[in-house]
Amino acid sequence: KPGAAIIRAYELSATVTAIDYPTRKVTLKGPNGKTLQVTAKPEIRRFNEIKVGDLVTARLVVSC
């Protein structure tokens, strides 16, 4: 339909490979070896405790 959006939700375990704390950008490396940069929402509690090398569970929502 015109104006409709396709929304997909994903959940994955990934390793944190880089963090930019001021912008809240996090680079994640998935189990397939691919990397993805995401911006952590303000609702993420204890963001300042995340470190490079941590294993995290990421929930991503993508709309097209």
PyMOL Python script that loads the backbone (N, CA, C, O; Angstrom):
from pymol import cmd

cmd.read_pdbstr("""\
ATOM      1  N   LYS A   1       0.836  -1.183   0.000  1.00  0.00           N
ATOM      2  CA  LYS A   1       0.000   0.000   0.000  1.00  0.00           C
ATOM      3  C   LYS A   1       0.879   1.244   0.000  1.00  0.00           C
ATOM      4  O   LYS A   1       1.935   1.245   0.632  1.00  0.00           O
ATOM      5  N   PRO A   2       0.475   2.283  -0.681  1.00  0.00           N
ATOM      6  CA  PRO A   2       1.229   3.539  -0.636  1.00  0.00           C
ATOM      7  C   PRO A   2       1.263   4.094   0.781  1.00  0.00           C
ATOM      8  O   PRO A   2       0.245   4.123   1.474  1.00  0.00           O
ATOM      9  N   GLY A   3       2.430   4.526   1.198  1.00  0.00           N
ATOM     10  CA  GLY A   3       2.586   5.104   2.527  1.00  0.00           C
ATOM     11  C   GLY A   3       2.781   4.088   3.632  1.00  0.00           C
ATOM     12  O   GLY A   3       3.027   4.467   4.777  1.00  0.00           O
ATOM     13  N   ALA A   4       2.679   2.814   3.321  1.00  0.00           N
ATOM     14  CA  ALA A   4       2.859   1.783   4.334  1.00  0.00           C
ATOM     15  C   ALA A   4       4.342   1.554   4.579  1.00  0.00           C
ATOM     16  O   ALA A   4       5.165   1.734   3.682  1.00  0.00           O
ATOM     17  N   ALA A   5       4.671   1.161   5.787  1.00  0.00           N
ATOM     18  CA  ALA A   5       6.060   0.882   6.145  1.00  0.00           C
ATOM     19  C   ALA A   5       6.206  -0.594   6.474  1.00  0.00           C
ATOM     20  O   ALA A   5       5.312  -1.211   7.052  1.00  0.00           O
ATOM     21  N   ILE A   6       7.327  -1.135   6.102  1.00  0.00           N
ATOM     22  CA  ILE A   6       7.666  -2.505   6.472  1.00  0.00           C
ATOM     23  C   ILE A   6       8.543  -2.403   7.708  1.00  0.00           C
ATOM     24  O   ILE A   6       9.579  -1.739   7.689  1.00  0.00           O
ATOM     25  N   ILE A   7       8.131  -3.055   8.771  1.00  0.00           N
ATOM     26  CA  ILE A   7       8.879  -3.000  10.019  1.00  0.00           C
ATOM     27  C   ILE A   7       9.318  -4.409  10.379  1.00  0.00           C
ATOM     28  O   ILE A   7       8.523  -5.349  10.374  1.00  0.00           O
ATOM     29  N   ARG A   8      10.581  -4.532  10.687  1.00  0.00           N
ATOM     30  CA  ARG A   8      11.131  -5.823  11.116  1.00  0.00           C
ATOM     31  C   ARG A   8      11.871  -5.617  12.423  1.00  0.00           C
ATOM     32  O   ARG A   8      12.529  -4.595  12.623  1.00  0.00           O
ATOM     33  N   ALA A   9      11.762  -6.578  13.298  1.00  0.00           N
ATOM     34  CA  ALA A   9      12.470  -6.537  14.573  1.00  0.00           C
ATOM     35  C   ALA A   9      13.456  -7.696  14.613  1.00  0.00           C
ATOM     36  O   ALA A   9      13.138  -8.814  14.208  1.00  0.00           O
ATOM     37  N   TYR A  10      14.635  -7.417  15.098  1.00  0.00           N
ATOM     38  CA  TYR A  10      15.693  -8.420  15.201  1.00  0.00           C
ATOM     39  C   TYR A  10      16.235  -8.418  16.621  1.00  0.00           C
ATOM     40  O   TYR A  10      16.246  -7.388  17.294  1.00  0.00           O
ATOM     41  N   GLU A  11      16.681  -9.576  17.062  1.00  0.00           N
ATOM     42  CA  GLU A  11      17.381  -9.692  18.337  1.00  0.00           C
ATOM     43  C   GLU A  11      18.622 -10.520  18.087  1.00  0.00           C
ATOM     44  O   GLU A  11      18.547 -11.601  17.504  1.00  0.00           O
ATOM     45  N   LEU A  12      19.769 -10.013  18.527  1.00  0.00           N
ATOM     46  CA  LEU A  12      20.999 -10.757  18.308  1.00  0.00           C
ATOM     47  C   LEU A  12      21.970 -10.538  19.442  1.00  0.00           C
ATOM     48  O   LEU A  12      21.924  -9.518  20.130  1.00  0.00           O
ATOM     49  N   SER A  13      22.845 -11.499  19.631  1.00  0.00           N
ATOM     50  CA  SER A  13      23.949 -11.359  20.569  1.00  0.00           C
ATOM     51  C   SER A  13      25.136 -10.859  19.772  1.00  0.00           C
ATOM     52  O   SER A  13      25.418 -11.357  18.682  1.00  0.00           O
ATOM     53  N   ALA A  14      25.831  -9.872  20.318  1.00  0.00           N
ATOM     54  CA  ALA A  14      26.945  -9.278  19.598  1.00  0.00           C
ATOM     55  C   ALA A  14      28.001  -8.818  20.591  1.00  0.00           C
ATOM     56  O   ALA A  14      27.721  -8.605  21.771  1.00  0.00           O
ATOM     57  N   THR A  15      29.216  -8.672  20.089  1.00  0.00           N
ATOM     58  CA  THR A  15      30.324  -8.177  20.891  1.00  0.00           C
ATOM     59  C   THR A  15      30.525  -6.703  20.592  1.00  0.00           C
ATOM     60  O   THR A  15      30.527  -6.292  19.432  1.00  0.00           O
ATOM     61  N   VAL A  16      30.695  -5.911  21.639  1.00  0.00           N
ATOM     62  CA  VAL A  16      30.948  -4.484  21.489  1.00  0.00           C
ATOM     63  C   VAL A  16      32.401  -4.310  21.032  1.00  0.00           C
ATOM     64  O   VAL A  16      33.329  -4.771  21.697  1.00  0.00           O
ATOM     65  N   THR A  17      32.584  -3.638  19.889  1.00  0.00           N
ATOM     66  CA  THR A  17      33.948  -3.419  19.386  1.00  0.00           C
ATOM     67  C   THR A  17      34.387  -1.964  19.495  1.00  0.00           C
ATOM     68  O   THR A  17      35.583  -1.680  19.429  1.00  0.00           O
ATOM     69  N   ALA A  18      33.442  -1.032  19.662  1.00  0.00           N
ATOM     70  CA  ALA A  18      33.776   0.382  19.825  1.00  0.00           C
ATOM     71  C   ALA A  18      32.600   1.099  20.461  1.00  0.00           C
ATOM     72  O   ALA A  18      31.445   0.729  20.250  1.00  0.00           O
ATOM     73  N   ILE A  19      32.907   2.137  21.249  1.00  0.00           N
ATOM     74  CA  ILE A  19      31.863   2.932  21.891  1.00  0.00           C
ATOM     75  C   ILE A  19      32.257   4.403  21.821  1.00  0.00           C
ATOM     76  O   ILE A  19      33.397   4.766  22.110  1.00  0.00           O
ATOM     77  N   ASP A  20      31.297   5.245  21.434  1.00  0.00           N
ATOM     78  CA  ASP A  20      31.467   6.693  21.510  1.00  0.00           C
ATOM     79  C   ASP A  20      30.442   7.163  22.536  1.00  0.00           C
ATOM     80  O   ASP A  20      29.271   7.352  22.210  1.00  0.00           O
ATOM     81  N   TYR A  21      30.888   7.350  23.779  1.00  0.00           N
ATOM     82  CA  TYR A  21      29.955   7.661  24.861  1.00  0.00           C
ATOM     83  C   TYR A  21      29.176   8.963  24.643  1.00  0.00           C
ATOM     84  O   TYR A  21      27.965   8.978  24.866  1.00  0.00           O
ATOM     85  N   PRO A  22      29.830  10.067  24.213  1.00  0.00           N
ATOM     86  CA  PRO A  22      29.067  11.320  24.051  1.00  0.00           C
ATOM     87  C   PRO A  22      27.931  11.217  23.025  1.00  0.00           C
ATOM     88  O   PRO A  22      26.870  11.809  23.223  1.00  0.00           O
ATOM     89  N   THR A  23      28.140  10.477  21.939  1.00  0.00           N
ATOM     90  CA  THR A  23      27.093  10.368  20.908  1.00  0.00           C
ATOM     91  C   THR A  23      26.242   9.115  21.088  1.00  0.00           C
ATOM     92  O   THR A  23      25.235   8.939  20.402  1.00  0.00           O
ATOM     93  N   ARG A  24      26.655   8.229  22.030  1.00  0.00           N
ATOM     94  CA  ARG A  24      25.960   6.975  22.326  1.00  0.00           C
ATOM     95  C   ARG A  24      25.986   6.008  21.135  1.00  0.00           C
ATOM     96  O   ARG A  24      25.116   5.146  21.012  1.00  0.00           O
ATOM     97  N   LYS A  25      26.981   6.155  20.268  1.00  0.00           N
ATOM     98  CA  LYS A  25      27.129   5.232  19.128  1.00  0.00           C
ATOM     99  C   LYS A  25      27.956   4.030  19.574  1.00  0.00           C
ATOM    100  O   LYS A  25      29.002   4.171  20.208  1.00  0.00           O
ATOM    101  N   VAL A  26      27.461   2.850  19.226  1.00  0.00           N
ATOM    102  CA  VAL A  26      28.104   1.594  19.609  1.00  0.00           C
ATOM    103  C   VAL A  26      28.294   0.763  18.347  1.00  0.00           C
ATOM    104  O   VAL A  26      27.374   0.617  17.542  1.00  0.00           O
ATOM    105  N   THR A  27      29.489   0.223  18.185  1.00  0.00           N
ATOM    106  CA  THR A  27      29.749  -0.687  17.069  1.00  0.00           C
ATOM    107  C   THR A  27      29.692  -2.105  17.606  1.00  0.00           C
ATOM    108  O   THR A  27      30.362  -2.446  18.580  1.00  0.00           O
ATOM    109  N   LEU A  28      28.876  -2.927  16.951  1.00  0.00           N
ATOM    110  CA  LEU A  28      28.665  -4.314  17.372  1.00  0.00           C
ATOM    111  C   LEU A  28      29.147  -5.261  16.289  1.00  0.00           C
ATOM    112  O   LEU A  28      29.012  -4.985  15.097  1.00  0.00           O
ATOM    113  N   LYS A  29      29.713  -6.381  16.722  1.00  0.00           N
ATOM    114  CA  LYS A  29      30.137  -7.432  15.795  1.00  0.00           C
ATOM    115  C   LYS A  29      29.298  -8.667  16.097  1.00  0.00           C
ATOM    116  O   LYS A  29      29.356  -9.228  17.191  1.00  0.00           O
ATOM    117  N   GLY A  30      28.519  -9.075  15.102  1.00  0.00           N
ATOM    118  CA  GLY A  30      27.621 -10.210  15.266  1.00  0.00           C
ATOM    119  C   GLY A  30      28.323 -11.535  15.117  1.00  0.00           C
ATOM    120  O   GLY A  30      29.510 -11.582  14.794  1.00  0.00           O
ATOM    121  N   PRO A  31      27.600 -12.614  15.349  1.00  0.00           N
ATOM    122  CA  PRO A  31      28.187 -13.947  15.268  1.00  0.00           C
ATOM    123  C   PRO A  31      28.671 -14.312  13.863  1.00  0.00           C
ATOM    124  O   PRO A  31      29.500 -15.207  13.699  1.00  0.00           O
ATOM    125  N   ASN A  32      28.146 -13.609  12.848  1.00  0.00           N
ATOM    126  CA  ASN A  32      28.577 -13.882  11.473  1.00  0.00           C
ATOM    127  C   ASN A  32      29.812 -13.061  11.086  1.00  0.00           C
ATOM    128  O   ASN A  32      30.300 -13.163   9.961  1.00  0.00           O
ATOM    129  N   GLY A  33      30.319 -12.240  12.031  1.00  0.00           N
ATOM    130  CA  GLY A  33      31.520 -11.448  11.776  1.00  0.00           C
ATOM    131  C   GLY A  33      31.249 -10.072  11.203  1.00  0.00           C
ATOM    132  O   GLY A  33      32.171  -9.266  11.081  1.00  0.00           O
ATOM    133  N   LYS A  34      30.008  -9.785  10.848  1.00  0.00           N
ATOM    134  CA  LYS A  34      29.668  -8.469  10.304  1.00  0.00           C
ATOM    135  C   LYS A  34      29.529  -7.462  11.439  1.00  0.00           C
ATOM    136  O   LYS A  34      29.139  -7.813  12.552  1.00  0.00           O
ATOM    137  N   THR A  35      29.856  -6.201  11.140  1.00  0.00           N
ATOM    138  CA  THR A  35      29.727  -5.152  12.140  1.00  0.00           C
ATOM    139  C   THR A  35      28.576  -4.224  11.786  1.00  0.00           C
ATOM    140  O   THR A  35      28.191  -4.085  10.625  1.00  0.00           O
ATOM    141  N   LEU A  36      28.042  -3.597  12.818  1.00  0.00           N
ATOM    142  CA  LEU A  36      26.912  -2.695  12.672  1.00  0.00           C
ATOM    143  C   LEU A  36      27.066  -1.599  13.709  1.00  0.00           C
ATOM    144  O   LEU A  36      27.332  -1.876  14.879  1.00  0.00           O
ATOM    145  N   GLN A  37      26.900  -0.348  13.281  1.00  0.00           N
ATOM    146  CA  GLN A  37      26.939   0.759  14.234  1.00  0.00           C
ATOM    147  C   GLN A  37      25.507   1.175  14.543  1.00  0.00           C
ATOM    148  O   GLN A  37      24.702   1.398  13.639  1.00  0.00           O
ATOM    149  N   VAL A  38      25.200   1.275  15.836  1.00  0.00           N
ATOM    150  CA  VAL A  38      23.874   1.664  16.277  1.00  0.00           C
ATOM    151  C   VAL A  38      24.002   2.809  17.270  1.00  0.00           C
ATOM    152  O   VAL A  38      25.065   3.029  17.851  1.00  0.00           O
ATOM    153  N   THR A  39      22.907   3.534  17.457  1.00  0.00           N
ATOM    154  CA  THR A  39      22.851   4.570  18.473  1.00  0.00           C
ATOM    155  C   THR A  39      21.951   4.077  19.595  1.00  0.00           C
ATOM    156  O   THR A  39      20.786   3.745  19.377  1.00  0.00           O
ATOM    157  N   ALA A  40      22.510   4.034  20.794  1.00  0.00           N
ATOM    158  CA  ALA A  40      21.750   3.562  21.949  1.00  0.00           C
ATOM    159  C   ALA A  40      20.756   4.635  22.385  1.00  0.00           C
ATOM    160  O   ALA A  40      21.121   5.799  22.547  1.00  0.00           O
ATOM    161  N   LYS A  41      19.519   4.243  22.572  1.00  0.00           N
ATOM    162  CA  LYS A  41      18.477   5.174  23.002  1.00  0.00           C
ATOM    163  C   LYS A  41      18.731   5.622  24.444  1.00  0.00           C
ATOM    164  O   LYS A  41      19.404   4.922  25.202  1.00  0.00           O
ATOM    165  N   PRO A  42      18.204   6.768  24.816  1.00  0.00           N
ATOM    166  CA  PRO A  42      18.368   7.250  26.198  1.00  0.00           C
ATOM    167  C   PRO A  42      17.772   6.312  27.245  1.00  0.00           C
ATOM    168  O   PRO A  42      18.166   6.354  28.411  1.00  0.00           O
ATOM    169  N   GLU A  43      16.827   5.469  26.840  1.00  0.00           N
ATOM    170  CA  GLU A  43      16.201   4.544  27.787  1.00  0.00           C
ATOM    171  C   GLU A  43      17.158   3.447  28.261  1.00  0.00           C
ATOM    172  O   GLU A  43      16.880   2.766  29.248  1.00  0.00           O
ATOM    173  N   ILE A  44      18.282   3.275  27.561  1.00  0.00           N
ATOM    174  CA  ILE A  44      19.247   2.234  27.948  1.00  0.00           C
ATOM    175  C   ILE A  44      19.891   2.662  29.264  1.00  0.00           C
ATOM    176  O   ILE A  44      20.618   3.653  29.326  1.00  0.00           O
ATOM    177  N   ARG A  45      19.608   1.900  30.302  1.00  0.00           N
ATOM    178  CA  ARG A  45      20.166   2.197  31.619  1.00  0.00           C
ATOM    179  C   ARG A  45      21.588   1.666  31.703  1.00  0.00           C
ATOM    180  O   ARG A  45      21.940   0.686  31.047  1.00  0.00           O
ATOM    181  N   ARG A  46      22.395   2.326  32.516  1.00  0.00           N
ATOM    182  CA  ARG A  46      23.776   1.913  32.795  1.00  0.00           C
ATOM    183  C   ARG A  46      24.625   1.861  31.525  1.00  0.00           C
ATOM    184  O   ARG A  46      25.550   1.054  31.427  1.00  0.00           O
ATOM    185  N   PHE A  47      24.310   2.722  30.553  1.00  0.00           N
ATOM    186  CA  PHE A  47      25.072   2.772  29.304  1.00  0.00           C
ATOM    187  C   PHE A  47      26.556   2.983  29.566  1.00  0.00           C
ATOM    188  O   PHE A  47      27.405   2.414  28.880  1.00  0.00           O
ATOM    189  N   ASN A  48      26.862   3.809  30.566  1.00  0.00           N
ATOM    190  CA  ASN A  48      28.262   4.120  30.866  1.00  0.00           C
ATOM    191  C   ASN A  48      29.046   2.910  31.374  1.00  0.00           C
ATOM    192  O   ASN A  48      30.272   2.972  31.465  1.00  0.00           O
ATOM    193  N   GLU A  49      28.370   1.823  31.704  1.00  0.00           N
ATOM    194  CA  GLU A  49      29.051   0.618  32.180  1.00  0.00           C
ATOM    195  C   GLU A  49      29.421  -0.340  31.049  1.00  0.00           C
ATOM    196  O   GLU A  49      30.158  -1.301  31.274  1.00  0.00           O
ATOM    197  N   ILE A  50      28.922  -0.092  29.840  1.00  0.00           N
ATOM    198  CA  ILE A  50      29.249  -0.963  28.705  1.00  0.00           C
ATOM    199  C   ILE A  50      30.690  -0.721  28.303  1.00  0.00           C
ATOM    200  O   ILE A  50      31.129   0.426  28.214  1.00  0.00           O
ATOM    201  N   LYS A  51      31.424  -1.785  28.061  1.00  0.00           N
ATOM    202  CA  LYS A  51      32.839  -1.701  27.693  1.00  0.00           C
ATOM    203  C   LYS A  51      33.100  -2.485  26.404  1.00  0.00           C
ATOM    204  O   LYS A  51      32.363  -3.409  26.063  1.00  0.00           O
ATOM    205  N   VAL A  52      34.161  -2.097  25.701  1.00  0.00           N
ATOM    206  CA  VAL A  52      34.598  -2.852  24.522  1.00  0.00           C
ATOM    207  C   VAL A  52      34.907  -4.280  24.967  1.00  0.00           C
ATOM    208  O   VAL A  52      35.571  -4.497  25.980  1.00  0.00           O
ATOM    209  N   GLY A  53      34.420  -5.240  24.204  1.00  0.00           N
ATOM    210  CA  GLY A  53      34.616  -6.653  24.525  1.00  0.00           C
ATOM    211  C   GLY A  53      33.411  -7.279  25.202  1.00  0.00           C
ATOM    212  O   GLY A  53      33.317  -8.504  25.277  1.00  0.00           O
ATOM    213  N   ASP A  54      32.480  -6.460  25.699  1.00  0.00           N
ATOM    214  CA  ASP A  54      31.282  -6.999  26.337  1.00  0.00           C
ATOM    215  C   ASP A  54      30.396  -7.701  25.312  1.00  0.00           C
ATOM    216  O   ASP A  54      30.317  -7.288  24.155  1.00  0.00           O
ATOM    217  N   LEU A  55      29.738  -8.755  25.749  1.00  0.00           N
ATOM    218  CA  LEU A  55      28.730  -9.437  24.932  1.00  0.00           C
ATOM    219  C   LEU A  55      27.387  -8.859  25.341  1.00  0.00           C
ATOM    220  O   LEU A  55      27.034  -8.871  26.520  1.00  0.00           O
ATOM    221  N   VAL A  56      26.633  -8.352  24.366  1.00  0.00           N
ATOM    222  CA  VAL A  56      25.341  -7.737  24.643  1.00  0.00           C
ATOM    223  C   VAL A  56      24.263  -8.384  23.786  1.00  0.00           C
ATOM    224  O   VAL A  56      24.547  -9.000  22.759  1.00  0.00           O
ATOM    225  N   THR A  57      23.036  -8.233  24.226  1.00  0.00           N
ATOM    226  CA  THR A  57      21.885  -8.627  23.409  1.00  0.00           C
ATOM    227  C   THR A  57      21.278  -7.354  22.873  1.00  0.00           C
ATOM    228  O   THR A  57      20.877  -6.478  23.640  1.00  0.00           O
ATOM    229  N   ALA A  58      21.208  -7.244  21.552  1.00  0.00           N
ATOM    230  CA  ALA A  58      20.685  -6.048  20.913  1.00  0.00           C
ATOM    231  C   ALA A  58      19.334  -6.362  20.298  1.00  0.00           C
ATOM    232  O   ALA A  58      19.150  -7.405  19.670  1.00  0.00           O
ATOM    233  N   ARG A  59      18.399  -5.458  20.483  1.00  0.00           N
ATOM    234  CA  ARG A  59      17.090  -5.548  19.837  1.00  0.00           C
ATOM    235  C   ARG A  59      16.993  -4.373  18.880  1.00  0.00           C
ATOM    236  O   ARG A  59      17.023  -3.216  19.299  1.00  0.00           O
ATOM    237  N   LEU A  60      16.879  -4.671  17.605  1.00  0.00           N
ATOM    238  CA  LEU A  60      16.859  -3.653  16.570  1.00  0.00           C
ATOM    239  C   LEU A  60      15.521  -3.653  15.861  1.00  0.00           C
ATOM    240  O   LEU A  60      14.969  -4.711  15.556  1.00  0.00           O
ATOM    241  N   VAL A  61      15.003  -2.468  15.600  1.00  0.00           N
ATOM    242  CA  VAL A  61      13.777  -2.327  14.825  1.00  0.00           C
ATOM    243  C   VAL A  61      14.123  -1.522  13.600  1.00  0.00           C
ATOM    244  O   VAL A  61      14.642  -0.411  13.702  1.00  0.00           O
ATOM    245  N   VAL A  62      13.835  -2.088  12.423  1.00  0.00           N
ATOM    246  CA  VAL A  62      14.167  -1.460  11.154  1.00  0.00           C
ATOM    247  C   VAL A  62      12.883  -1.225  10.378  1.00  0.00           C
ATOM    248  O   VAL A  62      12.059  -2.129  10.234  1.00  0.00           O
ATOM    249  N   SER A  63      12.718  -0.006   9.879  1.00  0.00           N
ATOM    250  CA  SER A  63      11.533   0.274   9.056  1.00  0.00           C
ATOM    251  C   SER A  63      11.992   0.750   7.683  1.00  0.00           C
ATOM    252  O   SER A  63      12.997   1.450   7.564  1.00  0.00           O
ATOM    253  N   CYS A  64      11.255   0.368   6.655  1.00  0.00           N
ATOM    254  CA  CYS A  64      11.565   0.750   5.284  1.00  0.00           C
ATOM    255  C   CYS A  64      10.377   1.431   4.658  1.00  0.00           C
ATOM    256  O   CYS A  64      10.437   1.832   3.496  1.00  0.00           O
TER     257      CYS A  64
END
""", "prot")
cmd.dss("prot")
cmd.show_as("cartoon", "prot")
cmd.util.cbc("prot")
cmd.orient("prot")
